[in-house]
């Protein structure tokens, strides 16, 4: 048995999600749900722009700069745009239409599937502090808001690590 297996025999995956781009979030959630469905213990650590994936649709920021950041990066997972072909929101609309036609799950559906499969979500407290995003602006299913050291420990224990 691998040294990295939990007492319950599951292998572990740790994933840092820094991007809030639609296509990268799709990749992150597809990998996470695939691993969880394969009986792996999965931890996702969302930092900087990746926080969009676990945010509620709420305005954030207290200072002038924080409020500006909240406006520029406002919205939740539904506002994620593709890393290419954004076209001021048209790309997001086009991809959603094309994916719907192919019966591909939406980002909110993939996120819920990950939660249903037991994937653990953690927000990066430092990124949240810098971007003035309070804990109350995160979805309720976020396990905790933690520091980078917490994720490093999870990554050290993991059989597989990803950075997206």
Chimera marker file (.cmm) of the C-alpha trace (Angstrom):
<marker_set name="trace">
<marker id="1" x="0.000" y="0.000" z="0.000" r="1" g="1" b="0" radius="0.5"/>
<marker id="2" x="1.298" y="3.489" z="-0.925" r="1" g="1" b="0" radius="0.5"/>
<marker id="3" x="2.646" y="5.698" z="1.875" r="1" g="1" b="0" radius="0.5"/>
<marker id="4" x="0.298" y="8.433" z="0.633" r="1" g="1" b="0" radius="0.5"/>
<marker id="5" x="-2.886" y="6.440" z="1.071" r="1" g="1" b="0" radius="0.5"/>
<marker id="6" x="-5.274" y="7.395" z="3.822" r="1" g="1" b="0" radius="0.5"/>
<marker id="7" x="-6.232" y="4.898" z="6.484" r="1" g="1" b="0" radius="0.5"/>
<marker id="8" x="-9.339" y="4.157" z="4.399" r="1" g="1" b="0" radius="0.5"/>
<marker id="9" x="-7.142" y="3.087" z="1.459" r="1" g="1" b="0" radius="0.5"/>
<marker id="10" x="-7.930" y="6.052" z="-0.810" r="1" g="1" b="0" radius="0.5"/>
<marker id="11" x="-5.262" y="7.748" z="-2.873" r="1" g="1" b="0" radius="0.5"/>
<marker id="12" x="-5.131" y="11.550" z="-2.659" r="1" g="1" b="0" radius="0.5"/>
<marker id="13" x="-5.170" y="14.401" z="-5.155" r="1" g="1" b="0" radius="0.5"/>
<marker id="14" x="-4.383" y="18.049" z="-4.400" r="1" g="1" b="0" radius="0.5"/>
<marker id="15" x="-5.214" y="20.779" z="-6.894" r="1" g="1" b="0" radius="0.5"/>
<marker id="16" x="-4.444" y="24.495" z="-6.769" r="1" g="1" b="0" radius="0.5"/>
<marker id="17" x="-6.855" y="26.457" z="-8.965" r="1" g="1" b="0" radius="0.5"/>
<marker id="18" x="-5.518" y="29.923" z="-9.760" r="1" g="1" b="0" radius="0.5"/>
<marker id="19" x="-7.401" y="30.596" z="-12.989" r="1" g="1" b="0" radius="0.5"/>
<marker id="20" x="-10.979" y="31.805" z="-13.159" r="1" g="1" b="0" radius="0.5"/>
<marker id="21" x="-11.183" y="31.209" z="-16.929" r="1" g="1" b="0" radius="0.5"/>
<marker id="22" x="-14.141" y="29.120" z="-18.063" r="1" g="1" b="0" radius="0.5"/>
<marker id="23" x="-12.069" y="26.547" z="-19.954" r="1" g="1" b="0" radius="0.5"/>
<marker id="24" x="-9.547" y="26.125" z="-17.137" r="1" g="1" b="0" radius="0.5"/>
<marker id="25" x="-12.312" y="25.762" z="-14.543" r="1" g="1" b="0" radius="0.5"/>
<marker id="26" x="-13.937" y="23.108" z="-16.729" r="1" g="1" b="0" radius="0.5"/>
<marker id="27" x="-10.623" y="21.256" z="-16.811" r="1" g="1" b="0" radius="0.5"/>
<marker id="28" x="-10.172" y="21.570" z="-13.046" r="1" g="1" b="0" radius="0.5"/>
<marker id="29" x="-13.663" y="20.295" z="-12.220" r="1" g="1" b="0" radius="0.5"/>
<marker id="30" x="-13.525" y="17.492" z="-14.795" r="1" g="1" b="0" radius="0.5"/>
<marker id="31" x="-10.212" y="16.249" z="-13.365" r="1" g="1" b="0" radius="0.5"/>
<marker id="32" x="-11.496" y="16.598" z="-9.785" r="1" g="1" b="0" radius="0.5"/>
<marker id="33" x="-14.787" y="14.784" z="-10.441" r="1" g="1" b="0" radius="0.5"/>
<marker id="34" x="-13.009" y="12.058" z="-12.429" r="1" g="1" b="0" radius="0.5"/>
<marker id="35" x="-10.586" y="11.475" z="-9.549" r="1" g="1" b="0" radius="0.5"/>
<marker id="36" x="-13.342" y="11.534" z="-6.912" r="1" g="1" b="0" radius="0.5"/>
<marker id="37" x="-15.440" y="9.117" z="-9.001" r="1" g="1" b="0" radius="0.5"/>
<marker id="38" x="-12.349" y="6.876" z="-9.091" r="1" g="1" b="0" radius="0.5"/>
<marker id="39" x="-12.419" y="6.764" z="-5.280" r="1" g="1" b="0" radius="0.5"/>
<marker id="40" x="-9.710" y="9.361" z="-4.647" r="1" g="1" b="0" radius="0.5"/>
<marker id="41" x="-9.732" y="11.902" z="-1.816" r="1" g="1" b="0" radius="0.5"/>
<marker id="42" x="-9.645" y="15.276" z="-3.635" r="1" g="1" b="0" radius="0.5"/>
<marker id="43" x="-8.729" y="18.696" z="-2.256" r="1" g="1" b="0" radius="0.5"/>
<marker id="44" x="-9.158" y="21.849" z="-4.350" r="1" g="1" b="0" radius="0.5"/>
<marker id="45" x="-7.450" y="25.063" z="-3.195" r="1" g="1" b="0" radius="0.5"/>
<marker id="46" x="-8.812" y="28.161" z="-4.960" r="1" g="1" b="0" radius="0.5"/>
<marker id="47" x="-6.563" y="31.219" z="-5.099" r="1" g="1" b="0" radius="0.5"/>
<marker id="48" x="-6.628" y="34.633" z="-6.812" r="1" g="1" b="0" radius="0.5"/>
<marker id="49" x="-8.807" y="34.485" z="-9.956" r="1" g="1" b="0" radius="0.5"/>
<marker id="50" x="-9.778" y="30.882" z="-9.183" r="1" g="1" b="0" radius="0.5"/>
<marker id="51" x="-11.832" y="32.181" z="-6.250" r="1" g="1" b="0" radius="0.5"/>
<marker id="52" x="-14.550" y="32.999" z="-8.796" r="1" g="1" b="0" radius="0.5"/>
<marker id="53" x="-15.402" y="29.280" z="-8.832" r="1" g="1" b="0" radius="0.5"/>
<marker id="54" x="-16.410" y="29.287" z="-5.159" r="1" g="1" b="0" radius="0.5"/>
<marker id="55" x="-17.821" y="32.813" z="-4.843" r="1" g="1" b="0" radius="0.5"/>
<marker id="56" x="-21.443" y="33.749" z="-4.532" r="1" g="1" b="0" radius="0.5"/>
<marker id="57" x="-22.748" y="36.364" z="-6.954" r="1" g="1" b="0" radius="0.5"/>
<marker id="58" x="-22.062" y="39.243" z="-4.559" r="1" g="1" b="0" radius="0.5"/>
<marker id="59" x="-20.240" y="42.574" z="-4.700" r="1" g="1" b="0" radius="0.5"/>
<marker id="60" x="-17.040" y="42.629" z="-2.687" r="1" g="1" b="0" radius="0.5"/>
<marker id="61" x="-14.490" y="45.170" z="-1.522" r="1" g="1" b="0" radius="0.5"/>
<marker id="62" x="-14.379" y="47.808" z="1.184" r="1" g="1" b="0" radius="0.5"/>
<marker id="63" x="-11.674" y="50.194" z="-0.001" r="1" g="1" b="0" radius="0.5"/>
<marker id="64" x="-11.825" y="52.078" z="-3.303" r="1" g="1" b="0" radius="0.5"/>
<marker id="65" x="-9.367" y="49.613" z="-4.891" r="1" g="1" b="0" radius="0.5"/>
<marker id="66" x="-11.205" y="46.631" z="-3.398" r="1" g="1" b="0" radius="0.5"/>
<marker id="67" x="-14.538" y="47.877" z="-4.734" r="1" g="1" b="0" radius="0.5"/>
<marker id="68" x="-12.988" y="48.420" z="-8.184" r="1" g="1" b="0" radius="0.5"/>
<marker id="69" x="-11.612" y="44.865" z="-8.096" r="1" g="1" b="0" radius="0.5"/>
<marker id="70" x="-15.062" y="43.636" z="-7.060" r="1" g="1" b="0" radius="0.5"/>
<marker id="71" x="-16.652" y="45.395" z="-10.039" r="1" g="1" b="0" radius="0.5"/>
<marker id="72" x="-14.021" y="44.229" z="-12.547" r="1" g="1" b="0" radius="0.5"/>
<marker id="73" x="-14.011" y="40.655" z="-11.285" r="1" g="1" b="0" radius="0.5"/>
<marker id="74" x="-17.646" y="40.620" z="-10.155" r="1" g="1" b="0" radius="0.5"/>
<marker id="75" x="-19.919" y="37.681" z="-10.463" r="1" g="1" b="0" radius="0.5"/>
<marker id="76" x="-19.736" y="34.046" z="-9.629" r="1" g="1" b="0" radius="0.5"/>
<marker id="77" x="-18.891" y="30.906" z="-11.583" r="1" g="1" b="0" radius="0.5"/>
<marker id="78" x="-21.530" y="31.795" z="-14.188" r="1" g="1" b="0" radius="0.5"/>
<marker id="79" x="-19.487" y="34.866" z="-15.212" r="1" g="1" b="0" radius="0.5"/>
<marker id="80" x="-16.355" y="32.876" z="-16.079" r="1" g="1" b="0" radius="0.5"/>
<marker id="81" x="-15.254" y="33.693" z="-19.620" r="1" g="1" b="0" radius="0.5"/>
<marker id="82" x="-13.110" y="31.569" z="-21.920" r="1" g="1" b="0" radius="0.5"/>
<marker id="83" x="-9.383" y="32.349" z="-21.890" r="1" g="1" b="0" radius="0.5"/>
<marker id="84" x="-9.628" y="32.924" z="-25.651" r="1" g="1" b="0" radius="0.5"/>
<marker id="85" x="-12.484" y="34.261" z="-27.761" r="1" g="1" b="0" radius="0.5"/>
<marker id="86" x="-14.170" y="36.153" z="-24.929" r="1" g="1" b="0" radius="0.5"/>
<marker id="87" x="-15.500" y="38.927" z="-27.211" r="1" g="1" b="0" radius="0.5"/>
<marker id="88" x="-16.927" y="40.896" z="-24.294" r="1" g="1" b="0" radius="0.5"/>
<marker id="89" x="-19.100" y="38.026" z="-23.063" r="1" g="1" b="0" radius="0.5"/>
<marker id="90" x="-20.115" y="36.680" z="-26.469" r="1" g="1" b="0" radius="0.5"/>
<marker id="91" x="-17.567" y="33.870" z="-26.205" r="1" g="1" b="0" radius="0.5"/>
<marker id="92" x="-19.070" y="32.733" z="-22.897" r="1" g="1" b="0" radius="0.5"/>
<marker id="93" x="-22.553" y="32.732" z="-24.469" r="1" g="1" b="0" radius="0.5"/>
<marker id="94" x="-21.318" y="30.850" z="-27.555" r="1" g="1" b="0" radius="0.5"/>
<marker id="95" x="-19.491" y="28.194" z="-25.533" r="1" g="1" b="0" radius="0.5"/>
<marker id="96" x="-22.498" y="27.692" z="-23.239" r="1" g="1" b="0" radius="0.5"/>
<marker id="97" x="-24.741" y="27.210" z="-26.301" r="1" g="1" b="0" radius="0.5"/>
<marker id="98" x="-22.295" y="24.810" z="-27.962" r="1" g="1" b="0" radius="0.5"/>
<marker id="99" x="-21.775" y="22.817" z="-24.753" r="1" g="1" b="0" radius="0.5"/>
<marker id="100" x="-25.503" y="22.669" z="-24.086" r="1" g="1" b="0" radius="0.5"/>
<marker id="101" x="-26.071" y="21.300" z="-27.604" r="1" g="1" b="0" radius="0.5"/>
<marker id="102" x="-23.557" y="18.522" z="-26.825" r="1" g="1" b="0" radius="0.5"/>
<marker id="103" x="-25.141" y="17.861" z="-23.412" r="1" g="1" b="0" radius="0.5"/>
<marker id="104" x="-21.987" y="18.933" z="-21.548" r="1" g="1" b="0" radius="0.5"/>
<marker id="105" x="-22.576" y="19.797" z="-17.892" r="1" g="1" b="0" radius="0.5"/>
<marker id="106" x="-22.359" y="23.487" z="-16.996" r="1" g="1" b="0" radius="0.5"/>
<marker id="107" x="-19.737" y="24.823" z="-14.582" r="1" g="1" b="0" radius="0.5"/>
<marker id="108" x="-22.254" y="25.110" z="-11.716" r="1" g="1" b="0" radius="0.5"/>
<marker id="109" x="-23.350" y="21.519" z="-12.398" r="1" g="1" b="0" radius="0.5"/>
<marker id="110" x="-19.739" y="20.280" z="-12.432" r="1" g="1" b="0" radius="0.5"/>
<marker id="111" x="-19.015" y="22.151" z="-9.198" r="1" g="1" b="0" radius="0.5"/>
<marker id="112" x="-22.070" y="20.544" z="-7.564" r="1" g="1" b="0" radius="0.5"/>
<marker id="113" x="-21.051" y="17.138" z="-8.896" r="1" g="1" b="0" radius="0.5"/>
<marker id="114" x="-17.621" y="17.624" z="-7.288" r="1" g="1" b="0" radius="0.5"/>
<marker id="115" x="-19.260" y="18.483" z="-3.976" r="1" g="1" b="0" radius="0.5"/>
<marker id="116" x="-21.625" y="15.506" z="-4.240" r="1" g="1" b="0" radius="0.5"/>
<marker id="117" x="-18.599" y="13.254" z="-4.826" r="1" g="1" b="0" radius="0.5"/>
<marker id="118" x="-16.921" y="14.569" z="-1.669" r="1" g="1" b="0" radius="0.5"/>
<marker id="119" x="-14.358" y="16.945" z="-3.167" r="1" g="1" b="0" radius="0.5"/>
<marker id="120" x="-13.199" y="19.409" z="-0.507" r="1" g="1" b="0" radius="0.5"/>
<marker id="121" x="-13.038" y="23.120" z="-1.422" r="1" g="1" b="0" radius="0.5"/>
<marker id="122" x="-10.718" y="25.600" z="0.311" r="1" g="1" b="0" radius="0.5"/>
<marker id="123" x="-10.334" y="29.315" z="-0.354" r="1" g="1" b="0" radius="0.5"/>
<marker id="124" x="-6.964" y="31.071" z="-0.126" r="1" g="1" b="0" radius="0.5"/>
<marker id="125" x="-7.246" y="33.452" z="2.807" r="1" g="1" b="0" radius="0.5"/>
<marker id="126" x="-4.379" y="35.664" z="1.613" r="1" g="1" b="0" radius="0.5"/>
<marker id="127" x="-5.951" y="36.138" z="-1.827" r="1" g="1" b="0" radius="0.5"/>
<marker id="128" x="-9.294" y="36.849" z="-0.193" r="1" g="1" b="0" radius="0.5"/>
<marker id="129" x="-7.680" y="39.460" z="2.074" r="1" g="1" b="0" radius="0.5"/>
<marker id="130" x="-5.847" y="41.164" z="-0.808" r="1" g="1" b="0" radius="0.5"/>
<marker id="131" x="-8.938" y="41.181" z="-3.043" r="1" g="1" b="0" radius="0.5"/>
<marker id="132" x="-11.218" y="42.122" z="-0.101" r="1" g="1" b="0" radius="0.5"/>
<marker id="133" x="-13.465" y="39.095" z="-0.489" r="1" g="1" b="0" radius="0.5"/>
<marker id="134" x="-15.079" y="38.182" z="2.855" r="1" g="1" b="0" radius="0.5"/>
<marker id="135" x="-15.842" y="34.586" z="3.855" r="1" g="1" b="0" radius="0.5"/>
<marker id="136" x="-19.556" y="35.392" z="3.622" r="1" g="1" b="0" radius="0.5"/>
<marker id="137" x="-19.106" y="35.886" z="-0.142" r="1" g="1" b="0" radius="0.5"/>
<marker id="138" x="-18.083" y="32.243" z="-0.586" r="1" g="1" b="0" radius="0.5"/>
<marker id="139" x="-20.521" y="29.424" z="-1.203" r="1" g="1" b="0" radius="0.5"/>
<marker id="140" x="-21.526" y="27.648" z="1.990" r="1" g="1" b="0" radius="0.5"/>
<marker id="141" x="-19.845" y="24.388" z="0.935" r="1" g="1" b="0" radius="0.5"/>
<marker id="142" x="-16.325" y="25.851" z="1.202" r="1" g="1" b="0" radius="0.5"/>
<marker id="143" x="-14.655" y="23.839" z="3.977" r="1" g="1" b="0" radius="0.5"/>
<marker id="144" x="-12.467" y="26.700" z="5.178" r="1" g="1" b="0" radius="0.5"/>
<marker id="145" x="-10.347" y="29.647" z="4.097" r="1" g="1" b="0" radius="0.5"/>
<marker id="146" x="-6.717" y="28.727" z="4.653" r="1" g="1" b="0" radius="0.5"/>
<marker id="147" x="-3.148" y="29.745" z="3.907" r="1" g="1" b="0" radius="0.5"/>
<marker id="148" x="-0.714" y="28.418" z="1.363" r="1" g="1" b="0" radius="0.5"/>
<marker id="149" x="0.972" y="26.242" z="3.996" r="1" g="1" b="0" radius="0.5"/>
<marker id="150" x="-2.238" y="24.247" z="4.389" r="1" g="1" b="0" radius="0.5"/>
<marker id="151" x="-2.255" y="23.484" z="0.662" r="1" g="1" b="0" radius="0.5"/>
<marker id="152" x="1.453" y="22.587" z="0.672" r="1" g="1" b="0" radius="0.5"/>
<marker id="153" x="0.747" y="20.008" z="3.391" r="1" g="1" b="0" radius="0.5"/>
<marker id="154" x="-2.123" y="18.563" z="1.335" r="1" g="1" b="0" radius="0.5"/>
<marker id="155" x="0.117" y="18.478" z="-1.757" r="1" g="1" b="0" radius="0.5"/>
<marker id="156" x="2.904" y="16.703" z="0.178" r="1" g="1" b="0" radius="0.5"/>
<marker id="157" x="0.423" y="14.023" z="1.274" r="1" g="1" b="0" radius="0.5"/>
<marker id="158" x="-1.057" y="13.626" z="-2.215" r="1" g="1" b="0" radius="0.5"/>
<marker id="159" x="-0.251" y="11.013" z="-4.821" r="1" g="1" b="0" radius="0.5"/>
<marker id="160" x="-1.058" y="13.509" z="-7.567" r="1" g="1" b="0" radius="0.5"/>
<marker id="161" x="-0.885" y="17.331" z="-7.661" r="1" g="1" b="0" radius="0.5"/>
<marker id="162" x="-2.245" y="19.795" z="-10.215" r="1" g="1" b="0" radius="0.5"/>
<marker id="163" x="-1.880" y="23.534" z="-10.676" r="1" g="1" b="0" radius="0.5"/>
<marker id="164" x="-4.493" y="25.068" z="-12.978" r="1" g="1" b="0" radius="0.5"/>
<link id1="1" id2="2" r="1" g="1" b="0" radius="0.2"/>
<link id1="2" id2="3" r="1" g="1" b="0" radius="0.2"/>
<link id1="3" id2="4" r="1" g="1" b="0" radius="0.2"/>
<link id1="4" id2="5" r="1" g="1" b="0" radius="0.2"/>
<link id1="5" id2="6" r="1" g="1" b="0" radius="0.2"/>
<link id1="6" id2="7" r="1" g="1" b="0" radius="0.2"/>
<link id1="7" id2="8" r="1" g="1" b="0" radius="0.2"/>
<link id1="8" id2="9" r="1" g="1" b="0" radius="0.2"/>
<link id1="9" id2="10" r="1" g="1" b="0" radius="0.2"/>
<link id1="10" id2="11" r="1" g="1" b="0" radius="0.2"/>
<link id1="11" id2="12" r="1" g="1" b="0" radius="0.2"/>
<link id1="12" id2="13" r="1" g="1" b="0" radius="0.2"/>
<link id1="13" id2="14" r="1" g="1" b="0" radius="0.2"/>
<link id1="14" id2="15" r="1" g="1" b="0" radius="0.2"/>
<link id1="15" id2="16" r="1" g="1" b="0" radius="0.2"/>
<link id1="16" id2="17" r="1" g="1" b="0" radius="0.2"/>
<link id1="17" id2="18" r="1" g="1" b="0" radius="0.2"/>
<link id1="18" id2="19" r="1" g="1" b="0" radius="0.2"/>
<link id1="19" id2="20" r="1" g="1" b="0" radius="0.2"/>
<link id1="20" id2="21" r="1" g="1" b="0" radius="0.2"/>
<link id1="21" id2="22" r="1" g="1" b="0" radius="0.2"/>
<link id1="22" id2="23" r="1" g="1" b="0" radius="0.2"/>
<link id1="23" id2="24" r="1" g="1" b="0" radius="0.2"/>
<link id1="24" id2="25" r="1" g="1" b="0" radius="0.2"/>
<link id1="25" id2="26" r="1" g="1" b="0" radius="0.2"/>
<link id1="26" id2="27" r="1" g="1" b="0" radius="0.2"/>
<link id1="27" id2="28" r="1" g="1" b="0" radius="0.2"/>
<link id1="28" id2="29" r="1" g="1" b="0" radius="0.2"/>
<link id1="29" id2="30" r="1" g="1" b="0" radius="0.2"/>
<link id1="30" id2="31" r="1" g="1" b="0" radius="0.2"/>
<link id1="31" id2="32" r="1" g="1" b="0" radius="0.2"/>
<link id1="32" id2="33" r="1" g="1" b="0" radius="0.2"/>
<link id1="33" id2="34" r="1" g="1" b="0" radius="0.2"/>
<link id1="34" id2="35" r="1" g="1" b="0" radius="0.2"/>
<link id1="35" id2="36" r="1" g="1" b="0" radius="0.2"/>
<link id1="36" id2="37" r="1" g="1" b="0" radius="0.2"/>
<link id1="37" id2="38" r="1" g="1" b="0" radius="0.2"/>
<link id1="38" id2="39" r="1" g="1" b="0" radius="0.2"/>
<link id1="39" id2="40" r="1" g="1" b="0" radius="0.2"/>
<link id1="40" id2="41" r="1" g="1" b="0" radius="0.2"/>
<link id1="41" id2="42" r="1" g="1" b="0" radius="0.2"/>
<link id1="42" id2="43" r="1" g="1" b="0" radius="0.2"/>
<link id1="43" id2="44" r="1" g="1" b="0" radius="0.2"/>
<link id1="44" id2="45" r="1" g="1" b="0" radius="0.2"/>
<link id1="45" id2="46" r="1" g="1" b="0" radius="0.2"/>
<link id1="46" id2="47" r="1" g="1" b="0" radius="0.2"/>
<link id1="47" id2="48" r="1" g="1" b="0" radius="0.2"/>
<link id1="48" id2="49" r="1" g="1" b="0" radius="0.2"/>
<link id1="49" id2="50" r="1" g="1" b="0" radius="0.2"/>
<link id1="50" id2="51" r="1" g="1" b="0" radius="0.2"/>
<link id1="51" id2="52" r="1" g="1" b="0" radius="0.2"/>
<link id1="52" id2="53" r="1" g="1" b="0" radius="0.2"/>
<link id1="53" id2="54" r="1" g="1" b="0" radius="0.2"/>
<link id1="54" id2="55" r="1" g="1" b="0" radius="0.2"/>
<link id1="55" id2="56" r="1" g="1" b="0" radius="0.2"/>
<link id1="56" id2="57" r="1" g="1" b="0" radius="0.2"/>
<link id1="57" id2="58" r="1" g="1" b="0" radius="0.2"/>
<link id1="58" id2="59" r="1" g="1" b="0" radius="0.2"/>
<link id1="59" id2="60" r="1" g="1" b="0" radius="0.2"/>
<link id1="60" id2="61" r="1" g="1" b="0" radius="0.2"/>
<link id1="61" id2="62" r="1" g="1" b="0" radius="0.2"/>
<link id1="62" id2="63" r="1" g="1" b="0" radius="0.2"/>
<link id1="63" id2="64" r="1" g="1" b="0" radius="0.2"/>
<link id1="64" id2="65" r="1" g="1" b="0" radius="0.2"/>
<link id1="65" id2="66" r="1" g="1" b="0" radius="0.2"/>
<link id1="66" id2="67" r="1" g="1" b="0" radius="0.2"/>
<link id1="67" id2="68" r="1" g="1" b="0" radius="0.2"/>
<link id1="68" id2="69" r="1" g="1" b="0" radius="0.2"/>
<link id1="69" id2="70" r="1" g="1" b="0" radius="0.2"/>
<link id1="70" id2="71" r="1" g="1" b="0" radius="0.2"/>
<link id1="71" id2="72" r="1" g="1" b="0" radius="0.2"/>
<link id1="72" id2="73" r="1" g="1" b="0" radius="0.2"/>
<link id1="73" id2="74" r="1" g="1" b="0" radius="0.2"/>
<link id1="74" id2="75" r="1" g="1" b="0" radius="0.2"/>
<link id1="75" id2="76" r="1" g="1" b="0" radius="0.2"/>
<link id1="76" id2="77" r="1" g="1" b="0" radius="0.2"/>
<link id1="77" id2="78" r="1" g="1" b="0" radius="0.2"/>
<link id1="78" id2="79" r="1" g="1" b="0" radius="0.2"/>
<link id1="79" id2="80" r="1" g="1" b="0" radius="0.2"/>
<link id1="80" id2="81" r="1" g="1" b="0" radius="0.2"/>
<link id1="81" id2="82" r="1" g="1" b="0" radius="0.2"/>
<link id1="82" id2="83" r="1" g="1" b="0" radius="0.2"/>
<link id1="83" id2="84" r="1" g="1" b="0" radius="0.2"/>
<link id1="84" id2="85" r="1" g="1" b="0" radius="0.2"/>
<link id1="85" id2="86" r="1" g="1" b="0" radius="0.2"/>
<link id1="86" id2="87" r="1" g="1" b="0" radius="0.2"/>
<link id1="87" id2="88" r="1" g="1" b="0" radius="0.2"/>
<link id1="88" id2="89" r="1" g="1" b="0" radius="0.2"/>
<link id1="89" id2="90" r="1" g="1" b="0" radius="0.2"/>
<link id1="90" id2="91" r="1" g="1" b="0" radius="0.2"/>
<link id1="91" id2="92" r="1" g="1" b="0" radius="0.2"/>
<link id1="92" id2="93" r="1" g="1" b="0" radius="0.2"/>
<link id1="93" id2="94" r="1" g="1" b="0" radius="0.2"/>
<link id1="94" id2="95" r="1" g="1" b="0" radius="0.2"/>
<link id1="95" id2="96" r="1" g="1" b="0" radius="0.2"/>
<link id1="96" id2="97" r="1" g="1" b="0" radius="0.2"/>
<link id1="97" id2="98" r="1" g="1" b="0" radius="0.2"/>
<link id1="98" id2="99" r="1" g="1" b="0" radius="0.2"/>
<link id1="99" id2="100" r="1" g="1" b="0" radius="0.2"/>
<link id1="100" id2="101" r="1" g="1" b="0" radius="0.2"/>
<link id1="101" id2="102" r="1" g="1" b="0" radius="0.2"/>
<link id1="102" id2="103" r="1" g="1" b="0" radius="0.2"/>
<link id1="103" id2="104" r="1" g="1" b="0" radius="0.2"/>
<link id1="104" id2="105" r="1" g="1" b="0" radius="0.2"/>
<link id1="105" id2="106" r="1" g="1" b="0" radius="0.2"/>
<link id1="106" id2="107" r="1" g="1" b="0" radius="0.2"/>
<link id1="107" id2="108" r="1" g="1" b="0" radius="0.2"/>
<link id1="108" id2="109" r="1" g="1" b="0" radius="0.2"/>
<link id1="109" id2="110" r="1" g="1" b="0" radius="0.2"/>
<link id1="110" id2="111" r="1" g="1" b="0" radius="0.2"/>
<link id1="111" id2="112" r="1" g="1" b="0" radius="0.2"/>
<link id1="112" id2="113" r="1" g="1" b="0" radius="0.2"/>
<link id1="113" id2="114" r="1" g="1" b="0" radius="0.2"/>
<link id1="114" id2="115" r="1" g="1" b="0" radius="0.2"/>
<link id1="115" id2="116" r="1" g="1" b="0" radius="0.2"/>
<link id1="116" id2="117" r="1" g="1" b="0" radius="0.2"/>
<link id1="117" id2="118" r="1" g="1" b="0" radius="0.2"/>
<link id1="118" id2="119" r="1" g="1" b="0" radius="0.2"/>
<link id1="119" id2="120" r="1" g="1" b="0" radius="0.2"/>
<link id1="120" id2="121" r="1" g="1" b="0" radius="0.2"/>
<link id1="121" id2="122" r="1" g="1" b="0" radius="0.2"/>
<link id1="122" id2="123" r="1" g="1" b="0" radius="0.2"/>
<link id1="123" id2="124" r="1" g="1" b="0" radius="0.2"/>
<link id1="124" id2="125" r="1" g="1" b="0" radius="0.2"/>
<link id1="125" id2="126" r="1" g="1" b="0" radius="0.2"/>
<link id1="126" id2="127" r="1" g="1" b="0" radius="0.2"/>
<link id1="127" id2="128" r="1" g="1" b="0" radius="0.2"/>
<link id1="128" id2="129" r="1" g="1" b="0" radius="0.2"/>
<link id1="129" id2="130" r="1" g="1" b="0" radius="0.2"/>
<link id1="130" id2="131" r="1" g="1" b="0" radius="0.2"/>
<link id1="131" id2="132" r="1" g="1" b="0" radius="0.2"/>
<link id1="132" id2="133" r="1" g="1" b="0" radius="0.2"/>
<link id1="133" id2="134" r="1" g="1" b="0" radius="0.2"/>
<link id1="134" id2="135" r="1" g="1" b="0" radius="0.2"/>
<link id1="135" id2="136" r="1" g="1" b="0" radius="0.2"/>
<link id1="136" id2="137" r="1" g="1" b="0" radius="0.2"/>
<link id1="137" id2="138" r="1" g="1" b="0" radius="0.2"/>
<link id1="138" id2="139" r="1" g="1" b="0" radius="0.2"/>
<link id1="139" id2="140" r="1" g="1" b="0" radius="0.2"/>
<link id1="140" id2="141" r="1" g="1" b="0" radius="0.2"/>
<link id1="141" id2="142" r="1" g="1" b="0" radius="0.2"/>
<link id1="142" id2="143" r="1" g="1" b="0" radius="0.2"/>
<link id1="143" id2="144" r="1" g="1" b="0" radius="0.2"/>
<link id1="144" id2="145" r="1" g="1" b="0" radius="0.2"/>
<link id1="145" id2="146" r="1" g="1" b="0" radius="0.2"/>
<link id1="146" id2="147" r="1" g="1" b="0" radius="0.2"/>
<link id1="147" id2="148" r="1" g="1" b="0" radius="0.2"/>
<link id1="148" id2="149" r="1" g="1" b="0" radius="0.2"/>
<link id1="149" id2="150" r="1" g="1" b="0" radius="0.2"/>
<link id1="150" id2="151" r="1" g="1" b="0" radius="0.2"/>
<link id1="151" id2="152" r="1" g="1" b="0" radius="0.2"/>
<link id1="152" id2="153" r="1" g="1" b="0" radius="0.2"/>
<link id1="153" id2="154" r="1" g="1" b="0" radius="0.2"/>
<link id1="154" id2="155" r="1" g="1" b="0" radius="0.2"/>
<link id1="155" id2="156" r="1" g="1" b="0" radius="0.2"/>
<link id1="156" id2="157" r="1" g="1" b="0" radius="0.2"/>
<link id1="157" id2="158" r="1" g="1" b="0" radius="0.2"/>
<link id1="158" id2="159" r="1" g="1" b="0" radius="0.2"/>
<link id1="159" id2="160" r="1" g="1" b="0" radius="0.2"/>
<link id1="160" id2="161" r="1" g="1" b="0" radius="0.2"/>
<link id1="161" id2="162" r="1" g="1" b="0" radius="0.2"/>
<link id1="162" id2="163" r="1" g="1" b="0" radius="0.2"/>
<link id1="163" id2="164" r="1" g="1" b="0" radius="0.2"/>
</marker_set>
